[in-house]
């Protein structure tokens, strides 16, 4: 069924609220009280938190034969992304070669 978006909209009287009611509700929400779920917040780490006691385990895979490290962005790419070499003879990816 097609909808005519240019037709005037009719709303029910029950749905219409006065601006004073809306302003009153906004002021009620802007009070200083914060609803916080303490259980959900326990595992949350804030940026800049001290992580010196944490131990991270990451599996490091060595560079494969069909990969290279771009010496401009220092990302590991597949050999199909190799654009050539920079002025110093270092491998460079297509993305970095396009911006240089």
N, C-alpha and C positions, 0 to 999 in steps of 0.2 A: 504494500500500500504506500502510495506517495504521500509525502508530508509537504504541506504548503507553509514554508517558513515565513512568508510575507503576511500571512493571515494574522489578525490581532489575537493576542493571547488572552484567554479568559482564566481567571484564577478564582478559587473559592474564597468566600469571605473568611472562612476558618483559617486559611493559610496566610492571610494578610495580617501583618503585625505592624504596630506603630513604631515610629523611629525611636520613641522614648523607651519602649520595651527592648528594642535591639541594643540601644546604648546601655541600658541597665544590665543586660546579659553580658555585654562586653566588659563592663566594669567588674562584674562578679568574677569573670574568668581571669582578669588581670591581677587578682590578689596575689599576695606573696606565697601562698600555699602551693607546694609542689607535690604531686602524686608520684612517688617513686617506688618501684618494686625493688626492694632491697635484695631479693634473691637473684634477680636478673642483673643487678649492678655488680654483684660480687666478683664475677669473672672479667669485668670490663677494665681494660687498661687505658689510661689516659695518655695522650701524646706527651712525651718528655718524662714519662715515669722511669724510675730507676730499675733497669732490667739487668743489672750487673750480676745478680744471683741466679738468673735464668740460664738454662742450658738448652741450646737449640740443636736439633738434629736434622741435618739436611744431607741428602744423598747427592754427591757431586759426581757427575759423569764427565770423563775426560773428553777432550775435543776429538771428534770422529774424523775419519779420513776425508769425508765429503763436506766438511765444515771449515770455516775460516773465521777469524776474529777481525772485524773491521777496526782499523787503527784510528778512526775518527770518532765513532760512536761507542766503540769497545763492546759491541754486541756480537754474539756468535750467530753466523748466518750459514745457510746451505750454500754450496758452491754456485748454484744457479743465480744467487744474488750478488756474485762478484762482478764488479764493474771494471776492475783493473787495479792499477797501483797508483798511489799518490806520488807527489814529487820526490819523496824520500824512498820510493820503491816498496812501500808498505801496502798491504791489501786494503781495498776500500769497497764498501757496499754500494749498490745502485742508488739507495736513498741519499747517502752522503755525497756521492758523485754528482747527483742532480742539484744539490744545494751549494756546491762549491763553485 
